Amino acid sequence: MNEAGVLLKLRSVSKSYGATAILHNVDLDVRDGEFITILGPSGSGKTTILRLIGGFTKPSGGEILLDGRDIAAMPINQRPFNTVFQDYALFPHLTVEGNVGYGLAVRGTPRAETAKRVADALELVQLGPLGKRYPAQLSGGQRQRVALARAIICRPRLILLDEPLAALDVELRRHMQTFLKSIQTEIRTTFLFVTHDQEEAIAMADRICVMNAGRIQQIGSPHEVYYRPSCEFVAKFFGENNLISGTLGPANGLTRAIETRAGRVLCSVEGQPDMAAAPVGSRAFAVCRPEAVAIGDEAAGENRFVVSIDQVAFAGASTMATASSVDDPTLSLKARIPSRPDGSTLSPGDAVTFVVPANACRLVPA
Amino acid sequence: MMRLADRLAPALLMLMTLVVFVLLYGPLMVPIVSSFFTVSRGAVDWSQPTLSAYVALMANESVLNALWTTLIVGAGAVICSVALGTGIALYYTSPHAKGRAFLQFIIFLPFLMPPIITGLALLIFFRQVEFERSLVTIIIGHTVFVLALVYRTILTRLQSLSESLVEASYDLGASRWQTFRLVLLPNLSSAMVGAAVLAFALSFDETMITLLVTGTQSTLPVRLWAMMRLGFTPDINALVALVLLFTTILCLVAVRFLMPKSAIEGSDED
């Protein structure tokens, strides 16, 4: 991790209201130029992190470092950050141009320069002709773009986005995801994006910080948090997953076995020193994505589960097969297999073998 | 049988409404109508309309002075109450405000108490501190009386504004003063105008407090009250007609500014 590339550091930041703790000792580095997403269910503290960075609330403890200086006491209007609010917070009495130019106007920027930069910002968000309209005359997606233009015009070092797509319908949200990402690439400004939507986070972020109950659960690329979860919460948070409970066996280099009631499961512990060093006999889960499961005796892979198919759900490109282990009937396993155009598929009651290679299995503590 | 009752009910209701209208609101029309005719020996001469009552009003200096005093007091009370009401409403909504419930209670007290008690309390106070009674004391009395209404009107609007508007302003680099001037004030202005109109209307006919705290000046209601013993001259008809007209205009203005925007312009939410 390049120290010079870090824009903002949170060091054991905590926040509580009275006796209620919202954040517990959060450590987070925001890297220069990245698109980082804070993802978590409601009440996880993700918006609190954004509000602490923006200066809207003060931390109860810890430091927020910008260029090595603690900015916890710096007033909102002096921070080089701008925010896109969840409700957009557009000024209803100002036109689109008035809204976008507000940050420049309050700094006493000359009119000609303001006009030019407003026009450029509106061009960037593809709202060129709507400058004279009032927010009430715009659609949800257009308001969203005005809010974005207003936030980028002051050339902040960091843009904070507080669930900005939550109020849009699915179609528009997809479109805005691509749009936001392309704007971010174009202006090369750091984006800190807060959302509760896993798909949104995976689609947009360079890095995802998964939060739960006021604590960071894992920070990593979308691929990492999806395929290499570090804890049970993250393993269960992104869509369908298989978690097989058991006790750890001895570590063996980059692999480690876990004894489950459905037999021994060999897992990769590459890049997971904690799991490699965990004491033998401690409880853990073997985790593998349904798409990593192959079906049939001839499939290659270290881990084999003899199962009986319970349910087969066609989902377009793929088909999800749910099965119970013959050795441990309480264990339900899912396999996502490619759908076949000829319609041939598994049927409930079929006895098959689920095969998972060790490098597709990870361990998380129970 | 049912059909007859069905048809009879609306007709009866209409008749009742009509009677109520004539009996309750009819008297209001009498001075307006009679202001355009001459009155001699208690009888209205309906034969020819005239503006003589209005001419006489223009010459009645004591009434005109009282009207002028009323306007000055109204303007003074409006300015003071809107400024104070806005300030207190802003304080009330600020996160650091202390004693909110107590503050509300004190502001509403003079509005809910009988005016004679408010007036007496003020009178005793002015006597104690040897503050000479004058136009200023009337303005103070009226401000105390109308402040609750003004404050409430502005507070309601302030609370309907999204908190994130203020946050957005700070976020974009604005100072406190810029945020007040560029974001809060424009969004409060219509509520302030509406509150001002209501405050003025209340101040215009306030009699009880005024009687107690006035010095030598008399406002219009006080002057009219004093005239009751001598009987009214025809020019008072003209005065009533003009005040009614003026009040109607004020009401229309107040409605225009106090109605939610959406009710007037139609909302465009999606």
Chai-1 contact restraints between the chains, C-beta under 6 A:
chainA,res_idxA,chainB,res_idxB,connection_type,confidence,min_distance_angstrom,max_distance_angstrom,comment,restraint_id
A,F56,B,E167,contact,1.0,0.0,6.0,A-B,restraint_1
A,I76,B,Y170,contact,1.0,0.0,6.0,A-B,restraint_2
A,I76,B,D171,contact,1.0,0.0,6.0,A-B,restraint_3
A,N77,B,Y170,contact,1.0,0.0,6.0,A-B,restraint_4
A,N77,B,G173,contact,1.0,0.0,6.0,A-B,restraint_5
A,N82,B,D171,contact,1.0,0.0,6.0,A-B,restraint_6
A,T83,B,D171,contact,1.0,0.0,6.0,A-B,restraint_7
A,F85,B,S164,contact,1.0,0.0,6.0,A-B,restraint_8
A,D87,B,S162,contact,1.0,0.0,6.0,A-B,restraint_9
A,D87,B,S164,contact,1.0,0.0,6.0,A-B,restraint_10
A,A89,B,S164,contact,1.0,0.0,6.0,A-B,restraint_11
A,A89,B,L165,contact,1.0,0.0,6.0,A-B,restraint_12
A,A89,B,A168,contact,1.0,0.0,6.0,A-B,restraint_13
A,F91,B,V183,contact,1.0,0.0,6.0,A-B,restraint_14
A,H93,B,P186,contact,1.0,0.0,6.0,A-B,restraint_15
A,H93,B,N187,contact,1.0,0.0,6.0,A-B,restraint_16
A,Y102,B,L172,contact,1.0,0.0,6.0,A-B,restraint_17
A,G103,B,L172,contact,1.0,0.0,6.0,A-B,restraint_18
A,G103,B,G173,contact,1.0,0.0,6.0,A-B,restraint_19
A,V106,B,G173,contact,1.0,0.0,6.0,A-B,restraint_20
A,V106,B,A174,contact,1.0,0.0,6.0,A-B,restraint_21
A,V106,B,Q178,contact,1.0,0.0,6.0,A-B,restraint_22
A,R107,B,G173,contact,1.0,0.0,6.0,A-B,restraint_23
A,A136,B,D268,contact,1.0,0.0,6.0,A-B,restraint_24
A,Q137,B,D268,contact,1.0,0.0,6.0,A-B,restraint_25
A,S139,B,D270,contact,1.0,0.0,6.0,A-B,restraint_26
A,G140,B,D270,contact,1.0,0.0,6.0,A-B,restraint_27
